[in-house]
C-alpha cells in the first residue's frame, strides 16, 4: 500500500499538537491530539502503570516551563499504513531525556493518538548525549513476544497470544471510520486452534523494532494470499519481561485471484 504524502501529513497533526501542548503547557493541544479512549502506559518501579488521556490532559500546567528555551522536541519517526500508524517523539530536556512512542488511528476521518508509552532517562548534565545500546541478550528478549505473536498466527493457538500480550493489553483498530477494541482475552479467543488451510502461502516478518530503555514499538507484516495486515505493536518491559501492551492494525485487501 502506497501512503499518499497528504495522508502522512494528516497523521503528523496530532503529534504536532502534542508538541505544542508541551511547549505551551496548554492542555487544549493535548485534547486535540488524543482520542477520548486513549491510554498512557508506562513502567514504574518495574510495574505496569497507566493513566487515561483525560488524566494526562488535566495535568497540563497552563503555561510554558521556566526553562522552555533550553528544551528541544521533535518527531523522530512516523510510519503510516492505511488507517493506522506509529510515531516516535523525542523530548530533550536539561534534566531528562524522554522517548515517547505513539499508536495512532484514523477515526471519523481524523487522526488521533490512541496509545502513548514512554521511557525517561534522567541526566545531570544538559550536554550529556543519550543513546540506547542493547546487548544481544536484550535484543532477543524484546523479540520473544513478537515471535510468540507470529507463532499464534502460524499455529492458530491462542495460548501464544496470552504469552505475547500483557493481560491488560488492548487491540485497537478502526472499521468504517469507527473505533473498536478487544481485550487480550477477546483477541486470543479468536484463534481457532489450528493453522489456516493456506498456511504454506502465508508470510510474516518484522519490519521495525525500536527500543528505548523499557519501552519499544514494532511493526509486523502479515502478508497473506488475499489480504495484507500491518500490525503496530507497543511493548513494555514489565516485571523483567517484555510484553505487548497495545496493538493497532490496518488491512489491505488484495482482491480475488
N, C-alpha and C positions, 0 to 999 in steps of 0.2 A: 504494500500500500504506500503510495507516494503522498506525503503530507504537504499540502499547499503552504506557502510562506505565510499567507494570511491566517491560516489556522494556527500556525506556530506562534504568530504574534498575539492571537487571541488567548492562547494558553499562557502566555507570559503575563497577561494583565493582572491576574490575582497575585502572582509573585511580585510584581512591581508594586501593587497595593500593599502587600506585606512589608516590603522595604520602606515604603512611605510611612507606614504605621510606626515602624521603629524609629525612623529619623525624626518624626514629628511628635511621637507619643500620643497621637490621636487614634483612639480605638475605632473610629469610623472607617479608617482604611483597612483595618483587620476585619471589620464587619463585612466589607466589600469582598475581601479575599477568601474568607472561609464559608463553606457550606454550613447550613444550620446544624446538621447532624455530624459535623466533623469532630474528630478526636485528636488529642495530642498525647502520644505515648512515648515514654522515655524510661530510662533506668535510673533508679535512685538507691544507693547502697545495695546494688546487685538485684534489686526487686523491680518488678514492673510497676510504674506509676502512670497515672493518666489524669487528664483534665478534659472537660468539654471545651468546645470553641468559645461558648458563652463565658465560661470562667476565665479563659485566657483574655478575651476581649475586655472583660470587666477590669482586668489588672493594668490596663493602659494608664500611664501617669498623666496624660493630658498635655504634656509639654516635652520638649526635647531635653535629652540628658545634658548635664553641665559640661561634659567632655565631648559633646557631639562632634566638634571639629576634628577630633582625633579618631573618630570611629569610621570604619570603612565597611561597605557592604556591596555584594554583587551576586548576580545569578551565575553560578559556576557551570550548570548543566541543565538542559531541558530536553527530554525525549518524548515525542508525541506519536501516538498511533491511534487512529480512529477517534473515539471519544474518551480516551484515557491517556494519562501522561505521568511522568515522574520528573521531579525537579530537585536541584541542589543549590542551596544558598549559603554563602559564607558571611558571617558577621565577625569581622576582625576588629576587636575592641582592645583598648590598652591593657585591661586586666584579664580578659577571657577571649578565647578564640572558639566560636561556635560553628559547627557544621549542622545545617538544618536540611532534612530530607522531607520531600513532599510527595504525596499522591494526589493527583487531580483528576476530575471527571467533568465532562461537558453535560450539564443537566439543565433542561429547559432552555437550551440554546446558549448557555453561558458557562464558561469555565470557572470552576471553584476548587479550592483546596479541600479535600475530604479527610486527609490524614497528615499529621506532622510528627516526625520524630527527630531527635537531635542528640548531639554529643557536645559537651562543653569541656574545653581544655584550659584550665586556669594558667595564667602566666604572671610572672613577677616583673618582667621587662617587656615593655611595649614593642621593642625591636626584635624580640625573640621570634625566630622563624618556627612555625609549627608544621610538622609533617606527620603522616601516619604510615609508618612502615610496619608491615606484618611479617611474622615468621611464617614459614611454610606450614607449620602445625596449625596456626590460626587461620590461614587461608583454607586449609582442609576443613576446619571446624565450621567456618561460615558456609561452606558448600554443602554440608551434611543435610540441612533441612531442604535445600533446593533439590538435592539428589533424591531425598525421600518423596518430595513432591512429584518428581518425574516418575519415580517407581510406582506411585499411586496411579498415574495415568497409564503406564505401561501394563500394569497388572490388574487394574480395576479394584484394587484393595484399599478401602478407605482407612485402614489402620495406618497406612503410610502418611495420610493426611494428618491424622491425630499425632503422629510423631513429628511432623514438619511444622505444624501450626501450634501456637500457644492457645490454650483453651479460650482465652478472651479475644482472640483474633477475629477480624471481620473480613468477609469478601464483599467488596463494594463495586457496583457496576451501574451503568446507565442503559436502559432499554426503552426505546421510543421516547427518548429525552427525559425519562423519569428515573429517579434514584431508587436503587434496590440494594439490599444487603442480606447476607447469610451469616450465621454464626459458624464457627469451626465445625460443630456437630452437624449442622444442616448441610454444610458442604461435603463433609465426609460421607454422609448418608446417601449422597447422590451417586456414589460409586457402586457398580453392580456386583463386584466380587470376582469378575473375570475380564480378561483382555478383550478389546474390541475385535470384531471379526476381521477388520482390515489392519490390525496392529502392525503387520510387516511393512505396510506402506506409510506408517506414521513416523515423523521425525520430530525430535525435541532437542533444544540447545539453550545454553546461557549466552546472552549477548552483552550484558552489563553486570558487573558486580563492583560496587563502590562502597568502601568501608572506612569509617572514621570512629576509632575507639570502640564503643559498644553498640554502635548503630550502623546500619547498612541499607542499601537499596540494590535491587537486582531486576534484570529483565530476562524473562524466559519466553522462548518462542515455541509454540506447539504447531507444527506445520503438518496438517492432515490433508488427505486427498480432496475433501470438499470444503474445508474451512481452515483458516489460519488464525490462531489466537496469539495475541500479545499480552503476556501476563507481567504486571509490575508488582514486585514484592518489596515490602518494608520489613526489615529484620532487626531484632534487638538481642543482645546477649543478656539473658535473664538467669539468675542463679548459676552463672558459669556456663550456660548452654545457649547456643544460638537458636532462635525460633522465628518463624514468620509471624508477624503480628498484624499485617494488613496486606490484602491483595486487591488490586484493581485490574481490570482487563478490558480489551476490546476484541472484536472478532470481525474477520473479513471473509465473506463467502466467496468461493472460487467458482461457483456455478456448477451446473450439471455437466459431467463429462461422459 
